[in-house]
């Protein structure tokens, strides 16, 4: 199957044979694809290696056969984005998250749109923590693991902003005492649902919640990016 001018991004690249690369790409219409970029590490390559850097909006021409596609042409689809410093680390986190939580050739157009929008936010200097929480929320929703952030699990009543809850993965929020180790303010859960940034305390609570949820869907696994981000913060 020939795929022409597919909107896409490179999520990860590694050497493949002597002069090629094996890419993980996110495309809007076909989801995550394993792509062989033949000869791009050779001196006479028609495809410039710089065109295959992460975070760049691309138009991809592909020949899809079985599990892997072959890259036949690539061009920039928009002005290249510059993610430097912490924004670059955050971008790598997005990429690892998508690779670990999606299957190849499973299209999620809403995830693609959320990914593209988040890269723009990072490039424009939007607050990192809030940008990441919004993306995690949207990714989980797009792949069928959306969070129930507005109603209490046992009663079905709307969450109360001043009450405290613990969140049961794949179930929802249950009221608890404020001193519970996993207590979250109702207002912080509602803020995430309503796309309104909470205060710093709320952002930390939402980060911890999202890590718990993501760890669950990874089967108890960890993301390498979590360690990298923690090390970057500890050096300051």
N, C-alpha and C positions, 0 to 999 in steps of 0.2 A: 504494500500500500504506500503510495506516495503522498506525503503531507507537505504542503507548500505554504510558506509564509505563516508558520505557526507562531503566535505570540508565546515567548518563553523566556526562562531564566536558567542559568547554570547554577546548580546548587552545590555541586562537588565535582572535582576532577582528579583523576589519578593516572599515572603513566600506564600505557597499554601497549605491549610489544615494544618494538624499538623506536618507533616514531609517532605513535598514536596516543590518544587519550581516551579513557572511558569516563564519560560524563553522566551525572545524574541531573536531569533537567526537569523543571516544572513547566508544563504547557497548559494553556487554558482549556483546550478541547480534549486532550488525551491524558491529562494528569501527569504523574511523574513517569518519565521515560529514561531507561538506560540507553545511552547514545554513544556509539563509537565514532570518534573524530579521527579519521585516518590521516596519517602523515602530517599532522599539525605541528609536530615537534621537529620536522625536517626543515632544512634550509630553504627548500624550494616549495614549501607548502603554499597552496592557493588560499588556504584559510589561515588568517593571521591568528596566532595564539592569543594576542591581546583582546581579540573580539570575544573570547570565551571566558573572560573573567567574571566572577560572581557579581551580582547586583545590577547587571546591565540589561535593560530591556532589549530583547532580540526578536528578530523574525527568522525562524528556522525552516529550512527545507530538509526533509527527512525521508528516508526510505525505510519503512517499518516492516520487518520480517521476524515473526516470532517474538521472543522476549526483548530483543535489542533492535534499535534503529541505527541507521547509518546517516551521519550528517553529510549532506551534499552541498549545502550553501548556508551562509549566515550573514546577516547584516544588522546593524543597529536599528532598533525600532523607535528610538527616542534619544534625547541627549543623555549621555552616560551619567550615572549617579556617582557621587563621591561620598563614601562612608569611611570616615577616618576616626581613629581613636576608639572611644567607647562605642560609637555608632557602628564602627566596623565589627567589633566584637558582638554587638547585638545582632547585626546582620548574619553573622556566622551561626549564632544561636537559632535564628529563624530557619536557616538552611538545615541545620541538624534536626530540628524539630519536625520539619516537613519530611525529611528522609526517613526518620524513625517512626513516624506515625501514619504514613500512607503506604499503600501498595502501588507497584508499578501498573500503569495503564488503567488506573481507576480515576476518571475525571471528576474534579471538584472545581467548577468554574468560580464559585463563591470564595473558595480558598485562594485561588489564583488572584482574584481581585483584591482580597484582603492582604495578601503578600505584597502585591505591587503597591498598594496604598501605604503599607507600613514602611517599605523601603523609602518612599518619598518623605514620609514623616521623619524618619531617621536622618535622611540627607538634609532636611530643612532644619534640623536641630530641635525637633519636638522633644518633650521630656521622655527619656528612655524608658523609665519604669512603667509609665502609663501606656506608652506605645506598645510595649511587650505584653502587658496584661490584656490590652484590647486585641492584639493578634492571637494570643493564646485562646481567648474567649471565642473569637471568630473561627479559628481553626477547629476547635472542638465542635462547634456548631456545624461547620461545613461537613465534617466527616462522620456526623451522626452521634457524637458524644456531648451534645449541648448541655450546659448547666442549667438547673432550675434555680433561678436567682430571685424570684419574686414572691414565692408562696411557701409557707411552712409545710413540711412533709406530712405530718400527722393530722393536722386540722384543715389544711387547704386554705387557711387564712393568709392574707397578705403579710409579708414580713414587716415588723415594726422597726423603724430606724434606730431606736434607742435600746432595743432588746438585743440579746446575744444568742448566737446559734453556732452549732457545729455542723459541718457539711459532710454528709455521707455520700461517697462517690457512687454514682449511678442511681442515687435515690433523691437526695435533696437536703434541705436545711431543717435541723431539729433544734428547738429551743434548748438552751443550756444556761448554766450559771456563768456570770461574767468571769469568774476565776478559772474556768475550765481551760486546760492546756491548749485546746483547739478552738477556743471561742472566737467568733467573728461578730463584729457589729452588723446588725441588720442594715444599717445605713450604707455600709461598705459594699455589701452584696447588691443592694439596690443601685448604688452608684455604678457598679460594673454593668448591671442590666440596662441602665438608662444612659450609658456612655457619658457619665459625668465623673471627672476625676475626683477621688477622695483625697483626704489629707495624707501626710506621710505615714502616719500610723496605719491608716487604711491600706495604703499601697503595700506596706510590708505584710500585712495580714493576707492580702490578695495574692501576693507572691508566694507565700507559704501554702495557701490553698491550691494555687495552680500547680505547684510542684508536687503536691500530694496527688492531685488528679492525674497529672501527666505520668508520674511514677506508676500509678495504678495501671494506666493503659499501656505502659511499657513492660508490664508484668513484673514490676518491682525494680526495673532497671534504672540506671542513671544516665544523664546526658553529660558528655565531655564538656560541653559549653558551660555547664553550671560550675565546674571546677575552674575553668579558665576565667570566668567572670569573677568568681570569688577571689582568685589570686590577684587579678587586676585591682580589685577594691582594696585588698590587704596591703598592697605596695604603696598606697597613698598615705 
